[in-house]
Amino acid sequence: MTVLNKIISLFLIILIGAYGTRKSIINEEVNKGLRKILLEITLPLLVINSFSFEFSGGMGRNVLISFIYSIAFMIVGAIISYIFLFPFKGEKKKILHFANVFSNCGFIGFPIINSIFGAEGVVYTSIFNMVFTIALWTYGVMIFSDKMSKDNIKKVLLNPAIIAVYLGIPMMLFNIKLPAFLLDTTKIVGDMTAPISMIIVGSILSKVKIKDVFKEFSIYYGSLIKLIIIPLGLLIIKKVLNDNSTIINTIIIVQAMPAAAMTSIFAADFNKEEEYSAIVVFITTLLSIITIPIIAKIIN
């Protein structure tokens, strides 16, 4: 029910974005403005807020393990995606690969993990979210960029979301507590990231013909990789390691989430198959209603 409720919420927000565009409330200028608000304001504050959890000495080892698993499993996911997408060429391959590597670990991931593993799982999801943010603004940019110039590297290193990571890591390691009013502000504004991103996806989807949503074979193939093949690959590693800890189970479920809405936002910013990317987000989110409970059931 947690999965179903969250995904229904996402679809309703997508419909709001589509409605706003159809009624000319959201035009291209507004869409660009929303992307800038998301990338430069709400997302960085969401990142800072994700570091604001109790980091007790006793959890140090588990936090370190979750950090290692997050990096390792993201790399494994990227390798699996690269292998299975080998026959594809061009911009659509970049979209599918990005979607396979980067999951919707925020809006869907946190509540689902909380419902399964409670507060401990939320901490490990926060660690994954930190790795996700760093990878997004490094490897994610590399996927869409034809080459990493000095200017691109500078933009990555000085990106607001990465600056938020610079601030967040010391906060976590040294248990630096933000004043309540600042913490509330980062949470309230940071929580706007998911609805804004889905409104953007809906705005893009409003330009797509409905028949085009369901006729593209590559989207279903990419969804199979994202939602089934990569999680099963990680489950095999879990079996080999003989590890049934909450840490590894959390990271696997988080990576089994549908494609991140950032797939569409990056595609729009880099002018790469914007409408195709929105369909990828839409279809993987729809299919995840079935796949996430299955993966969670296998793990448990």
Residue pairs with C-beta under 8 A, 6 or more apart in sequence:
2 111
2 112
2 115
3 108
3 112
3 288
3 289
3 292
3 293
4 289
6 107
6 108
6 111
6 112
7 108
7 285
7 286
7 288
7 289
10 107
10 108
10 194
10 198
10 285
11 285
11 286
13 194
13 195
13 198
13 199
13 202
14 198
14 199
14 201
14 202
14 205
14 282
15 202
16 199
16 202
17 26
17 198
17 199
17 200
17 201
17 202
17 203
17 205
17 206
18 202
18 203
18 205
18 206
19 25
19 202
19 206
20 26
20 199
20 202
20 203
21 27
21 31
21 202
21 203
21 206
21 207
22 206
26 34
26 199
26 203
31 200
31 203
31 204
31 268
34 196
34 199
34 200
34 203
35 200
35 265
35 268
35 269
37 196
38 193
38 196
38 197
38 200
38 265
39 159
39 160
39 161
39 265
39 269
40 160
41 160
41 189
42 189
42 190
42 192
42 193
42 196
43 160
43 161
43 164
43 190
43 193
44 160
44 161
44 163
44 164
45 164
45 185
45 186
45 189
45 190
46 106
46 186
46 190
46 191
46 193
47 129
47 130
47 133
47 161
47 164
47 165
47 168
47 190
48 164
48 167
48 168
48 171
48 186
48 190
49 183
49 186
49 187
49 190
50 126
50 129
50 130
50 168
50 190
51 126
51 130
51 167
51 168
51 169
51 171
51 172
52 171
52 177
52 178
52 183
52 186
53 122
53 123
53 126
53 172
54 175
55 63
55 172
55 173
55 175
59 123
62 123
62 124
62 247
63 123
63 124
63 127
65 245
65 247
66 123
66 124
66 127
66 128
66 247
66 250
66 251
67 127
67 130
67 131
69 247
69 248
69 251
70 127
70 128
70 130
70 131
70 132
70 251
71 131
73 234
73 237
73 251
73 252
73 255
74 101
74 131
74 132
74 135
74 255
76 230
76 233
76 234
76 237
77 100
77 101
77 230
77 233
77 234
77 255
78 97
78 100
78 101
78 139
80 100
80 225
80 229
80 230
80 233
81 96
81 97
81 100
81 101
81 225
81 226
81 230
82 97
84 225
84 229
85 93
85 96
85 97
85 100
85 222
85 225
88 96
88 218
91 272
91 273
91 276
92 218
92 273
92 276
94 143
94 144
94 272
94 273
95 263
95 267
95 272
95 273
95 276
95 277
95 280
96 218
96 219
96 221
96 222
96 225
96 280
97 143
98 140
98 143
98 144
98 259
98 263
98 266
99 222
99 226
99 259
99 260
99 263
99 277
99 280
99 281
99 284
100 222
100 225
100 226
100 230
100 259
101 135
101 139
101 140
101 143
102 132
102 135
102 136
102 140
102 259
102 260
102 262
102 263
103 109
103 132
103 254
103 255
103 256
103 257
103 258
103 259
103 260
104 257
104 258
104 259
104 260
104 261
104 285
105 125
105 128
105 129
105 132
105 254
105 257
105 260
106 129
106 193
106 194
107 193
107 194
107 197
107 198
107 261
108 257
108 258
108 285
108 288
109 125
109 128
109 129
109 253
109 254
109 257
110 122
110 125
112 253
112 257
112 292
112 296
113 121
113 122
113 124
113 125
113 250
113 253
113 254
114 121
114 122
116 253
116 296
116 300
117 124
117 246
117 249
117 250
120 246
121 246
121 250
124 246
124 247
124 250
124 251
125 250
125 254
128 250
128 251
128 254
130 165
130 168
130 169
133 161
133 162
133 164
133 165
134 162
134 165
136 161
136 260
136 262
137 156
137 159
137 161
137 162
138 156
140 262
140 266
141 148
141 152
141 155
141 156
141 266
142 148
144 266
144 267
144 270
144 272
145 152
145 270
156 162
170 176
171 178
177 183
178 186
194 261
197 261
197 262
197 264
197 265
198 261
200 261
200 264
200 265
200 268
201 261
201 264
201 278
201 281
201 282
204 264
204 268
204 274
204 275
204 277
204 278
205 213
205 275
205 278
205 279
205 282
207 275
208 275
208 278
208 279
212 275
212 279
213 279
213 282
213 283
216 276
216 279
219 276
219 279
219 280
219 283
220 283
222 280
222 284
223 280
223 283
223 284
223 287
226 258
226 259
226 284
227 256
227 258
227 284
227 287
227 288
227 291
228 291
230 255
230 256
231 252
231 255
231 256
231 291
231 295
234 251
234 252
234 255
235 252
235 295
235 298
235 299
238 244
238 248
238 249
238 252
241 248
249 299
249 300
252 295
252 299
253 292
253 295
253 296
253 299
256 288
256 291
256 292
256 295
257 288
257 292
258 281
258 284
258 285
258 287
258 288
259 280
259 281
259 284
259 285
260 281
261 281
263 277
263 280
263 281
264 274
264 277
264 278
264 281
266 272
266 277
267 273
267 274
267 276
267 277
267 278
268 274
268 277
